Amino acid sequence: MTSEFSQIGLLLFISALVAILCRRLRLPYTVGLVLAGMALYLSPFRLSLQLSKDLIYSVFLPPLVFEAALYIRWAEFRRDLPVVGALATVGLVAAAAVTAVGMHYLARWAWSSAGIFGILIAATDPVSVIATFKEAEVKGRLRLLVEAESLLNDGTAAVLFAVAVGLASGVGVDAAHIGMSLVATVGGGVLCGVACSFTLLLLAGRTVDPLIEITLTTLAAYGSFYLAEHLHCSGVLAALAAGLVAGNYGLRGSHPFGGREAVQSFWDYVAFVVNSLIFLLIGTSMTQQNFNDLWLPGLLAIVLVTLGRAVAIYPVCAMFRFGALRVDLRDQHILFWGGLRGALALALALGLPPTLPLHDQIVTVSFGVVAFSIFAQGLSMSPLLRRLGRLPPTPHPADEFPP
């Protein structure tokens, strides 16, 4: 235990140095962290802390989802819910189908393995998306669409993933079962989040001590997630609902927090720490993968995932082109290229049963797609946003770093 805490301290020190260096070099922080993680693995120092499904899902994901939801305004979220919901359901299914069919016919993967890979890689990752768009300082509806989609598509992905794994294990399911599972996963997750958050807000309304308020919001983030997962619902949607309630009815609503600034500063710091640890560990784990024999399936997967993302975005957005929910074509391009993959896909891949056909290939190819997402998409995101007029021009270095 002492060793692990000391390693976390070292990782945080590295994160601080990387943050300073990336700001000076105008390099995306997530990219710098992954590179630092790769360098750390190649150094004589060895980490006992390893990336795993339990670590990502049980420790890292709840606070990141909760923190992102704290800043989403309910009125704006409700207005764009039809678009976001369509992207997170119809769009995700379409993207998964394109990838699965391509991997089956072109890479000669079995339908079970191709289907599971298509589903786990189709869901955009809230960790990568939120970190990238927050760092780029994207504001307004565009950020809401991108972040909300990455948070909502977990429900669809969770149900489809469970169905695909069940089919691969020989468990039969039908359309009615899938539909009921989707409703239970989504609805149950939302109810758990709302119930936990409102209960804790009632307690928060009786104190003006910011330390107590911070404690209660932490309990809301983790408590809603664990309750939902225990009931076989979506923990991500539970944390999302809890964050929406806390941000709209706690920090700004009818039960105001006395220490609003303290609460927000605490969650900003938590997001920084968790993001730092995730991307450093992704870098160390990525270096351990052997891509030599799987470079061709990896390249094919990158092409198919990118094509699937296009199929998920442009036709779905075309459904809303004549109404008030119309999505600007430039924003569609950003939604397409901003569909980043990261910790969520790796968590699902690392949690696959070892007996699954092509288990090791799925894990390695997933790391390859995530590497492309972090480096190619992550490095080009800010230039793309600036070119499409969604970011102000780059300031002169002298303006940002005075002597």
Contacts in CASP RR format, 6 or more apart in sequence:
PFRMAT RR
TARGET T0000
AUTHOR 0000-0000-0000
METHOD contacts of the structure
MODEL  1
MTSEFSQIGLLLFISALVAILCRRLRLPYTVGLVLAGMALYLSPFRLSLQ
LSKDLIYSVFLPPLVFEAALYIRWAEFRRDLPVVGALATVGLVAAAAVTA
VGMHYLARWAWSSAGIFGILIAATDPVSVIATFKEAEVKGRLRLLVEAES
LLNDGTAAVLFAVAVGLASGVGVDAAHIGMSLVATVGGGVLCGVACSFTL
LLLAGRTVDPLIEITLTTLAAYGSFYLAEHLHCSGVLAALAAGLVAGNYG
LRGSHPFGGREAVQSFWDYVAFVVNSLIFLLIGTSMTQQNFNDLWLPGLL
AIVLVTLGRAVAIYPVCAMFRFGALRVDLRDQHILFWGGLRGALALALAL
GLPPTLPLHDQIVTVSFGVVAFSIFAQGLSMSPLLRRLGRLPPTPHPADE
FPP
3 48 0 8 1.000
4 48 0 8 1.000
4 49 0 8 1.000
7 47 0 8 1.000
7 48 0 8 1.000
7 49 0 8 1.000
8 49 0 8 1.000
8 277 0 8 1.000
10 45 0 8 1.000
11 49 0 8 1.000
11 276 0 8 1.000
11 277 0 8 1.000
11 280 0 8 1.000
12 273 0 8 1.000
12 276 0 8 1.000
12 277 0 8 1.000
14 36 0 8 1.000
14 37 0 8 1.000
14 40 0 8 1.000
14 280 0 8 1.000
15 33 0 8 1.000
15 36 0 8 1.000
15 272 0 8 1.000
15 273 0 8 1.000
15 276 0 8 1.000
15 277 0 8 1.000
15 280 0 8 1.000
18 29 0 8 1.000
18 32 0 8 1.000
18 33 0 8 1.000
18 36 0 8 1.000
18 276 0 8 1.000
19 29 0 8 1.000
19 276 0 8 1.000
21 27 0 8 1.000
21 32 0 8 1.000
22 28 0 8 1.000
22 29 0 8 1.000
22 31 0 8 1.000
22 32 0 8 1.000
23 29 0 8 1.000
24 401 0 8 1.000
26 394 0 8 1.000
27 379 0 8 1.000
28 132 0 8 1.000
28 135 0 8 1.000
28 378 0 8 1.000
28 379 0 8 1.000
28 381 0 8 1.000
28 382 0 8 1.000
29 131 0 8 1.000
29 135 0 8 1.000
29 275 0 8 1.000
30 128 0 8 1.000
30 131 0 8 1.000
30 132 0 8 1.000
30 135 0 8 1.000
30 275 0 8 1.000
30 279 0 8 1.000
30 374 0 8 1.000
30 378 0 8 1.000
31 374 0 8 1.000
31 375 0 8 1.000
31 378 0 8 1.000
31 379 0 8 1.000
32 279 0 8 1.000
33 275 0 8 1.000
33 276 0 8 1.000
33 279 0 8 1.000
33 280 0 8 1.000
33 282 0 8 1.000
33 283 0 8 1.000
34 279 0 8 1.000
34 280 0 8 1.000
34 282 0 8 1.000
34 283 0 8 1.000
34 286 0 8 1.000
34 371 0 8 1.000
34 374 0 8 1.000
34 375 0 8 1.000
35 283 0 8 1.000
36 280 0 8 1.000
36 283 0 8 1.000
37 279 0 8 1.000
37 280 0 8 1.000
37 281 0 8 1.000
37 282 0 8 1.000
37 283 0 8 1.000
37 284 0 8 1.000
37 287 0 8 1.000
38 283 0 8 1.000
38 284 0 8 1.000
38 286 0 8 1.000
38 287 0 8 1.000
40 47 0 8 1.000
40 280 0 8 1.000
40 283 0 8 1.000
40 284 0 8 1.000
41 47 0 8 1.000
41 283 0 8 1.000
41 284 0 8 1.000
41 287 0 8 1.000
41 288 0 8 1.000
42 287 0 8 1.000
47 281 0 8 1.000
47 284 0 8 1.000
49 55 0 8 1.000
49 281 0 8 1.000
50 281 0 8 1.000
50 284 0 8 1.000
50 285 0 8 1.000
51 281 0 8 1.000
51 282 0 8 1.000
51 284 0 8 1.000
51 285 0 8 1.000
51 346 0 8 1.000
51 350 0 8 1.000
52 350 0 8 1.000
53 347 0 8 1.000
53 348 0 8 1.000
53 350 0 8 1.000
53 351 0 8 1.000
55 281 0 8 1.000
56 278 0 8 1.000
56 343 0 8 1.000
56 344 0 8 1.000
56 346 0 8 1.000
56 347 0 8 1.000
56 350 0 8 1.000
57 229 0 8 1.000
57 347 0 8 1.000
58 226 0 8 1.000
59 274 0 8 1.000
60 127 0 8 1.000
60 274 0 8 1.000
60 277 0 8 1.000
60 278 0 8 1.000
60 343 0 8 1.000
61 126 0 8 1.000
61 127 0 8 1.000
61 225 0 8 1.000
61 236 0 8 1.000
61 239 0 8 1.000
61 343 0 8 1.000
61 344 0 8 1.000
61 347 0 8 1.000
62 221 0 8 1.000
62 222 0 8 1.000
62 223 0 8 1.000
62 224 0 8 1.000
62 225 0 8 1.000
62 226 0 8 1.000
62 235 0 8 1.000
62 239 0 8 1.000
63 218 0 8 1.000
63 221 0 8 1.000
63 222 0 8 1.000
63 267 0 8 1.000
63 270 0 8 1.000
63 271 0 8 1.000
63 274 0 8 1.000
64 126 0 8 1.000
64 127 0 8 1.000
64 130 0 8 1.000
64 271 0 8 1.000
64 274 0 8 1.000
64 275 0 8 1.000
65 126 0 8 1.000
65 151 0 8 1.000
65 221 0 8 1.000
65 225 0 8 1.000
65 236 0 8 1.000
65 239 0 8 1.000
65 240 0 8 1.000
65 243 0 8 1.000
66 217 0 8 1.000
66 220 0 8 1.000
66 221 0 8 1.000
66 239 0 8 1.000
66 240 0 8 1.000
66 242 0 8 1.000
66 243 0 8 1.000
66 246 0 8 1.000
66 267 0 8 1.000
67 221 0 8 1.000
67 267 0 8 1.000
67 268 0 8 1.000
67 270 0 8 1.000
67 271 0 8 1.000
68 126 0 8 1.000
68 130 0 8 1.000
68 147 0 8 1.000
68 151 0 8 1.000
68 240 0 8 1.000
68 271 0 8 1.000
69 151 0 8 1.000
69 239 0 8 1.000
69 240 0 8 1.000
69 241 0 8 1.000
69 242 0 8 1.000
69 243 0 8 1.000
69 244 0 8 1.000
69 246 0 8 1.000
69 247 0 8 1.000
70 243 0 8 1.000
70 246 0 8 1.000
70 247 0 8 1.000
70 251 0 8 1.000
70 264 0 8 1.000
70 267 0 8 1.000
71 247 0 8 1.000
72 144 0 8 1.000
72 147 0 8 1.000
72 148 0 8 1.000
72 244 0 8 1.000
72 247 0 8 1.000
73 248 0 8 1.000
74 244 0 8 1.000
74 248 0 8 1.000
76 140 0 8 1.000
76 141 0 8 1.000
76 144 0 8 1.000
77 84 0 8 1.000
77 144 0 8 1.000
77 148 0 8 1.000
77 244 0 8 1.000
79 325 0 8 1.000
80 141 0 8 1.000
80 144 0 8 1.000
80 145 0 8 1.000
80 148 0 8 1.000
80 325 0 8 1.000
82 320 0 8 1.000
82 325 0 8 1.000
83 145 0 8 1.000
83 316 0 8 1.000
83 317 0 8 1.000
83 320 0 8 1.000
83 325 0 8 1.000
83 327 0 8 1.000
84 145 0 8 1.000
84 148 0 8 1.000
84 149 0 8 1.000
84 152 0 8 1.000
85 149 0 8 1.000
85 152 0 8 1.000
86 316 0 8 1.000
86 319 0 8 1.000
86 320 0 8 1.000
87 145 0 8 1.000
87 149 0 8 1.000
87 153 0 8 1.000
87 312 0 8 1.000
87 313 0 8 1.000
87 316 0 8 1.000
87 317 0 8 1.000
87 335 0 8 1.000
88 149 0 8 1.000
88 152 0 8 1.000
88 153 0 8 1.000
88 155 0 8 1.000
88 156 0 8 1.000
89 153 0 8 1.000
89 156 0 8 1.000
90 312 0 8 1.000
90 316 0 8 1.000
91 311 0 8 1.000
91 312 0 8 1.000
91 313 0 8 1.000
91 316 0 8 1.000
92 122 0 8 1.000
92 123 0 8 1.000
92 153 0 8 1.000
92 156 0 8 1.000
92 157 0 8 1.000
92 160 0 8 1.000
92 312 0 8 1.000
93 156 0 8 1.000
93 160 0 8 1.000
94 308 0 8 1.000
94 311 0 8 1.000
94 312 0 8 1.000
94 315 0 8 1.000
94 316 0 8 1.000
95 118 0 8 1.000
95 122 0 8 1.000
95 305 0 8 1.000
95 308 0 8 1.000
95 309 0 8 1.000
95 311 0 8 1.000
95 312 0 8 1.000
96 115 0 8 1.000
96 118 0 8 1.000
96 119 0 8 1.000
96 121 0 8 1.000
96 122 0 8 1.000
96 160 0 8 1.000
98 304 0 8 1.000
98 307 0 8 1.000
98 308 0 8 1.000
98 311 0 8 1.000
99 114 0 8 1.000
99 115 0 8 1.000
99 117 0 8 1.000
99 118 0 8 1.000
99 121 0 8 1.000
99 122 0 8 1.000
99 301 0 8 1.000
99 304 0 8 1.000
99 305 0 8 1.000
99 308 0 8 1.000
100 111 0 8 1.000
100 114 0 8 1.000
100 115 0 8 1.000
100 117 0 8 1.000
100 118 0 8 1.000
100 119 0 8 1.000
101 114 0 8 1.000
102 114 0 8 1.000
102 300 0 8 1.000
102 304 0 8 1.000
103 109 0 8 1.000
103 113 0 8 1.000
103 114 0 8 1.000
103 115 0 8 1.000
103 117 0 8 1.000
103 118 0 8 1.000
103 297 0 8 1.000
103 300 0 8 1.000
103 301 0 8 1.000
103 304 0 8 1.000
104 110 0 8 1.000
104 111 0 8 1.000
104 114 0 8 1.000
104 115 0 8 1.000
106 300 0 8 1.000
106 304 0 8 1.000
107 114 0 8 1.000
107 296 0 8 1.000
107 297 0 8 1.000
107 300 0 8 1.000
107 301 0 8 1.000
109 117 0 8 1.000
109 297 0 8 1.000
109 358 0 8 1.000
109 361 0 8 1.000
110 357 0 8 1.000
110 358 0 8 1.000
112 164 0 8 1.000
112 167 0 8 1.000
112 168 0 8 1.000
112 356 0 8 1.000
112 357 0 8 1.000
113 168 0 8 1.000
113 356 0 8 1.000
113 357 0 8 1.000
113 358 0 8 1.000
113 361 0 8 1.000
113 362 0 8 1.000
115 164 0 8 1.000
116 161 0 8 1.000
116 164 0 8 1.000
116 165 0 8 1.000
116 168 0 8 1.000
116 352 0 8 1.000
116 356 0 8 1.000
116 362 0 8 1.000
117 301 0 8 1.000
117 362 0 8 1.000
117 365 0 8 1.000
117 366 0 8 1.000
119 157 0 8 1.000
119 160 0 8 1.000
119 161 0 8 1.000
119 164 0 8 1.000
120 157 0 8 1.000
120 161 0 8 1.000
120 345 0 8 1.000
120 348 0 8 1.000
120 349 0 8 1.000
120 362 0 8 1.000
120 366 0 8 1.000
121 301 0 8 1.000
121 305 0 8 1.000
121 341 0 8 1.000
121 345 0 8 1.000
121 366 0 8 1.000
121 369 0 8 1.000
122 153 0 8 1.000
122 157 0 8 1.000
122 305 0 8 1.000
122 308 0 8 1.000
122 312 0 8 1.000
123 150 0 8 1.000
123 153 0 8 1.000
123 154 0 8 1.000
123 156 0 8 1.000
123 157 0 8 1.000
123 344 0 8 1.000
123 345 0 8 1.000
124 149 0 8 1.000
124 150 0 8 1.000
124 153 0 8 1.000
124 338 0 8 1.000
124 339 0 8 1.000
124 340 0 8 1.000
124 341 0 8 1.000
125 150 0 8 1.000
125 340 0 8 1.000
125 341 0 8 1.000
125 342 0 8 1.000
125 343 0 8 1.000
125 344 0 8 1.000
125 345 0 8 1.000
125 373 0 8 1.000
126 147 0 8 1.000
126 150 0 8 1.000
126 151 0 8 1.000
126 154 0 8 1.000
126 236 0 8 1.000
126 344 0 8 1.000
127 275 0 8 1.000
127 278 0 8 1.000
127 342 0 8 1.000
127 343 0 8 1.000
127 344 0 8 1.000
128 340 0 8 1.000
128 341 0 8 1.000
128 342 0 8 1.000
128 343 0 8 1.000
128 373 0 8 1.000
128 374 0 8 1.000
129 146 0 8 1.000
129 147 0 8 1.000
129 150 0 8 1.000
129 338 0 8 1.000
129 339 0 8 1.000
129 340 0 8 1.000
130 147 0 8 1.000
130 150 0 8 1.000
130 271 0 8 1.000
131 275 0 8 1.000
131 279 0 8 1.000
132 338 0 8 1.000
132 340 0 8 1.000
132 378 0 8 1.000
132 381 0 8 1.000
133 143 0 8 1.000
133 146 0 8 1.000
133 147 0 8 1.000
133 381 0 8 1.000
134 271 0 8 1.000
136 381 0 8 1.000
136 382 0 8 1.000
136 385 0 8 1.000
136 391 0 8 1.000
137 391 0 8 1.000
138 146 0 8 1.000
138 385 0 8 1.000
138 390 0 8 1.000
138 391 0 8 1.000
141 331 0 8 1.000
142 331 0 8 1.000
142 334 0 8 1.000
142 390 0 8 1.000
145 327 0 8 1.000
145 331 0 8 1.000
145 335 0 8 1.000
146 334 0 8 1.000
146 335 0 8 1.000
146 338 0 8 1.000
146 339 0 8 1.000
149 335 0 8 1.000
150 339 0 8 1.000
150 340 0 8 1.000
151 236 0 8 1.000
151 237 0 8 1.000
151 240 0 8 1.000
152 237 0 8 1.000
152 240 0 8 1.000
154 234 0 8 1.000
154 235 0 8 1.000
154 236 0 8 1.000
154 237 0 8 1.000
154 344 0 8 1.000
155 182 0 8 1.000
155 185 0 8 1.000
155 186 0 8 1.000
155 234 0 8 1.000
155 236 0 8 1.000
155 237 0 8 1.000
156 182 0 8 1.000
157 344 0 8 1.000
157 348 0 8 1.000
158 185 0 8 1.000
158 234 0 8 1.000
159 178 0 8 1.000
159 179 0 8 1.000
159 181 0 8 1.000
159 182 0 8 1.000
159 185 0 8 1.000
160 178 0 8 1.000
161 348 0 8 1.000
162 181 0 8 1.000
163 173 0 8 1.000
163 178 0 8 1.000
163 181 0 8 1.000
165 352 0 8 1.000
165 353 0 8 1.000
165 356 0 8 1.000
166 172 0 8 1.000
166 173 0 8 1.000
167 173 0 8 1.000
168 356 0 8 1.000
168 357 0 8 1.000
169 353 0 8 1.000
184 232 0 8 1.000
184 233 0 8 1.000
185 232 0 8 1.000
185 233 0 8 1.000
185 234 0 8 1.000
185 237 0 8 1.000
186 233 0 8 1.000
186 234 0 8 1.000
186 237 0 8 1.000
187 233 0 8 1.000
187 237 0 8 1.000
188 228 0 8 1.000
188 231 0 8 1.000
188 233 0 8 1.000
188 234 0 8 1.000
188 237 0 8 1.000
188 238 0 8 1.000
189 224 0 8 1.000
189 228 0 8 1.000
189 231 0 8 1.000
189 233 0 8 1.000
189 234 0 8 1.000
189 235 0 8 1.000
189 237 0 8 1.000
189 238 0 8 1.000
189 241 0 8 1.000
190 237 0 8 1.000
190 238 0 8 1.000
190 241 0 8 1.000
191 233 0 8 1.000
191 241 0 8 1.000
192 224 0 8 1.000
192 227 0 8 1.000
192 228 0 8 1.000
192 231 0 8 1.000
192 233 0 8 1.000
192 235 0 8 1.000
192 238 0 8 1.000
192 241 0 8 1.000
193 220 0 8 1.000
193 224 0 8 1.000
193 227 0 8 1.000
193 228 0 8 1.000
193 237 0 8 1.000
193 238 0 8 1.000
193 239 0 8 1.000
193 240 0 8 1.000
193 241 0 8 1.000
193 242 0 8 1.000
193 245 0 8 1.000
194 241 0 8 1.000
194 242 0 8 1.000
194 245 0 8 1.000
195 224 0 8 1.000
196 219 0 8 1.000
196 220 0 8 1.000
196 223 0 8 1.000
196 224 0 8 1.000
196 227 0 8 1.000
196 238 0 8 1.000
196 242 0 8 1.000
197 220 0 8 1.000
197 224 0 8 1.000
197 241 0 8 1.000
197 242 0 8 1.000
197 243 0 8 1.000
197 245 0 8 1.000
197 246 0 8 1.000
198 245 0 8 1.000
198 249 0 8 1.000
200 216 0 8 1.000
200 217 0 8 1.000
200 219 0 8 1.000
200 220 0 8 1.000
201 216 0 8 1.000
201 220 0 8 1.000
201 245 0 8 1.000
201 246 0 8 1.000
201 249 0 8 1.000
201 250 0 8 1.000
201 255 0 8 1.000
202 255 0 8 1.000
203 216 0 8 1.000
204 212 0 8 1.000
204 213 0 8 1.000
204 216 0 8 1.000
204 217 0 8 1.000
204 250 0 8 1.000
204 255 0 8 1.000
204 257 0 8 1.000
205 255 0 8 1.000
205 256 0 8 1.000
205 257 0 8 1.000
207 213 0 8 1.000
208 258 0 8 1.000
208 259 0 8 1.000
210 257 0 8 1.000
210 258 0 8 1.000
210 259 0 8 1.000
210 262 0 8 1.000
210 263 0 8 1.000
211 262 0 8 1.000
213 257 0 8 1.000
213 258 0 8 1.000
213 259 0 8 1.000
213 262 0 8 1.000
213 263 0 8 1.000
214 262 0 8 1.000
214 263 0 8 1.000
214 266 0 8 1.000
217 246 0 8 1.000
217 263 0 8 1.000
217 266 0 8 1.000
217 267 0 8 1.000
220 242 0 8 1.000
220 243 0 8 1.000
220 245 0 8 1.000
220 246 0 8 1.000
221 239 0 8 1.000
221 242 0 8 1.000
221 243 0 8 1.000
223 242 0 8 1.000
224 235 0 8 1.000
224 238 0 8 1.000
224 239 0 8 1.000
224 241 0 8 1.000
224 242 0 8 1.000
225 235 0 8 1.000
225 236 0 8 1.000
225 238 0 8 1.000
225 239 0 8 1.000
226 235 0 8 1.000
227 238 0 8 1.000
228 234 0 8 1.000
228 235 0 8 1.000
228 237 0 8 1.000
228 238 0 8 1.000
229 235 0 8 1.000
247 253 0 8 1.000
249 255 0 8 1.000
250 256 0 8 1.000
250 257 0 8 1.000
251 257 0 8 1.000
251 260 0 8 1.000
251 263 0 8 1.000
251 264 0 8 1.000
257 263 0 8 1.000
278 343 0 8 1.000
279 374 0 8 1.000
282 342 0 8 1.000
282 343 0 8 1.000
282 346 0 8 1.000
282 370 0 8 1.000
282 374 0 8 1.000
285 346 0 8 1.000
285 367 0 8 1.000
286 367 0 8 1.000
286 368 0 8 1.000
286 370 0 8 1.000
286 371 0 8 1.000
289 363 0 8 1.000
289 364 0 8 1.000
289 367 0 8 1.000
289 368 0 8 1.000
290 364 0 8 1.000
291 298 0 8 1.000
291 364 0 8 1.000
291 367 0 8 1.000
291 368 0 8 1.000
294 361 0 8 1.000
294 364 0 8 1.000
294 365 0 8 1.000
297 361 0 8 1.000
297 365 0 8 1.000
298 365 0 8 1.000
298 368 0 8 1.000
298 369 0 8 1.000
301 365 0 8 1.000
301 368 0 8 1.000
301 369 0 8 1.000
302 368 0 8 1.000
302 369 0 8 1.000
302 372 0 8 1.000
305 341 0 8 1.000
305 369 0 8 1.000
309 336 0 8 1.000
309 339 0 8 1.000
310 336 0 8 1.000
313 332 0 8 1.000
313 335 0 8 1.000
313 336 0 8 1.000
314 332 0 8 1.000
314 336 0 8 1.000
317 327 0 8 1.000
317 332 0 8 1.000
317 335 0 8 1.000
320 326 0 8 1.000
320 327 0 8 1.000
321 327 0 8 1.000
327 335 0 8 1.000
330 388 0 8 1.000
330 389 0 8 1.000
330 390 0 8 1.000
331 390 0 8 1.000
333 384 0 8 1.000
333 388 0 8 1.000
334 384 0 8 1.000
334 385 0 8 1.000
334 388 0 8 1.000
334 390 0 8 1.000
337 377 0 8 1.000
337 380 0 8 1.000
337 381 0 8 1.000
337 384 0 8 1.000
338 377 0 8 1.000
338 381 0 8 1.000
339 373 0 8 1.000
339 377 0 8 1.000
340 373 0 8 1.000
340 374 0 8 1.000
340 377 0 8 1.000
340 378 0 8 1.000
341 369 0 8 1.000
341 370 0 8 1.000
341 373 0 8 1.000
342 370 0 8 1.000
342 373 0 8 1.000
342 374 0 8 1.000
345 366 0 8 1.000
345 369 0 8 1.000
345 370 0 8 1.000
346 366 0 8 1.000
346 367 0 8 1.000
346 370 0 8 1.000
349 362 0 8 1.000
349 363 0 8 1.000
349 366 0 8 1.000
349 367 0 8 1.000
350 363 0 8 1.000
352 359 0 8 1.000
352 362 0 8 1.000
352 363 0 8 1.000
353 359 0 8 1.000
356 362 0 8 1.000
382 391 0 8 1.000
385 391 0 8 1.000
386 392 0 8 1.000
386 393 0 8 1.000
386 394 0 8 1.000
END
